Amino acid sequence: MPLYKTIIKNSQTTVKIWKITESYDALMKALRLTSKSLDRVLGMKSELHQRGFLSVRHLLATFGYSDKDLFYDEFGKPYLKDGKQISITHSFNFSAVIISDSAVVGIDIEKQREKISVIAHKFVDYEFNYLDKTDLEYKKKLTVIWCVKEALYKLYATSGLSFREHCLVIPFSARDQATVAWIDYKKKKSRYDASFLEFEGFTCAYTTA
C-alpha cells in the first residue's frame, strides 16, 4: 500500500498523501464503487485520471471510509456522510485527502513546472509586491501560491471567486512551510491558515479555517 505520507495537523485534522504506483487494474480490483462512481471512472479518457480517482478511494479507506460515504454538491465540493469536512486532490502520480472533524478544509497538489512563471499574471496580483523574480525560489514560491489559492477555491466553493482578485497569500519563506491566506469577496474577508510542503518535484498546500 503506497501511502506516501501522513500529516497530523492537529487532533482534528489529518492529511494523507498517496503515491500512485499501481496499475489501473490493481487499483480497481481492490475497490467496491457505487454505480455513479463506476460510470464516472469508466467515462474518463485518461488512465492517469482514472488512477488518480481510484487512488483517492484507497486513501478514503485508510481513513475508514468507502466510496459510498462520499458525495458532491452542485459546485463539485466533496462531503462525507458523517459530516466531517474533506478535500481531495490528485496530480500525475500523487493524490491527497485532508479530513477534519470540524474545520473547513481545502487541499491541492501540483507538479513543479517551468510554465508557472508564464501564467503567473493570471493568478497573482497582491503577491507581486513581495515576490522577487531574481530569487532562486521564485518559481517554487509561485507554485506554493497557486496551490494555496486552489485550496482556498476548493474550500470556499463559491461561483465567481477569482484566484487573482479575491485570494491573497501573505509573504512567506519556503523554509516556514506555513503562511496565512485571505479571501476578500463581496465585502466579506475571511482568514485561513495555509501549510505547504515539497516532495519529488511536487508541491502540496492545504488550508483550514
C-alpha positions, 0 to 999 in steps of 0.5 A, spaced: 500 500 500 503 506 497 501 511 502 506 516 501 505 520 507 501 522 513 500 529 516 497 530 523 495 537 523 492 537 529 487 532 533 482 534 528 485 534 522 489 529 518 492 529 511 494 523 507 498 523 501 498 517 496 503 515 491 500 512 485 504 506 483 499 501 481 496 499 475 489 501 473 487 494 474 490 493 481 487 499 483 480 497 481 480 490 483 481 492 490 475 497 490 467 496 491 464 503 487 457 505 487 454 505 480 455 513 479 462 512 481 463 506 476 460 510 470 464 516 472 471 512 472 469 508 466 467 515 462 474 518 463 479 518 457 485 518 461 488 512 465 492 517 469 485 520 471 482 514 472 488 512 477 488 518 480 480 517 482 481 510 484 487 512 488 483 517 492 478 511 494 484 507 497 486 513 501 478 514 503 479 507 506 485 508 510 481 513 513 475 508 514 471 510 509 468 507 502 466 510 496 459 510 498 460 515 504 462 520 499 458 525 495 458 532 491 454 538 491 452 542 485 459 546 485 463 539 485 465 540 493 466 533 496 462 531 503 462 525 507 456 522 510 458 523 517 459 530 516 466 531 517 469 536 512 474 533 506 478 535 500 481 531 495 486 532 490 490 528 485 496 530 480 500 525 475 502 520 480 500 523 487 493 524 490 491 527 497 485 527 502 485 532 508 479 530 513 477 534 519 472 533 524 470 540 524 474 545 520 473 547 513 478 544 509 481 545 502 487 541 499 491 541 492 497 538 489 501 540 483 507 538 479 513 543 479 513 546 472 517 551 468 510 554 465 508 557 472 512 563 471 508 564 464 501 564 467 503 567 473 499 574 471 493 570 471 493 568 478 497 573 482 496 580 483 497 582 491 503 577 491 507 581 486 509 586 491 513 581 495 515 576 490 522 577 487 523 574 480 531 574 481 530 569 487 532 562 486 525 560 489 521 564 485 518 559 481 517 554 487 514 560 491 509 561 485 507 554 485 506 554 493 501 560 491 497 557 486 496 551 490 494 555 496 489 559 492 486 552 489 485 550 496 482 556 498 477 555 491 476 548 493 474 550 500 470 556 499 466 553 493 463 559 491 461 561 483 465 567 481 471 567 486 477 569 482 484 566 484 487 573 482 482 578 485 479 575 491 485 570 494 491 573 497 497 569 500 501 573 505 509 573 504 512 567 506 519 563 506 519 556 503 523 554 509 516 556 514 512 551 510 506 555 513 503 562 511 496 565 512 491 566 506 485 571 505 479 571 501 476 578 500 469 577 496 463 581 496 465 585 502 466 579 506 474 577 508 475 571 511 482 568 514 485 561 513 491 558 515 495 555 509 501 549 510 505 547 504 510 542 503 515 539 497 516 532 495 519 529 488 518 535 484 511 536 487 508 541 491 502 540 496 498 546 500 492 545 504 488 550 508 483 550 514 479 555 517 
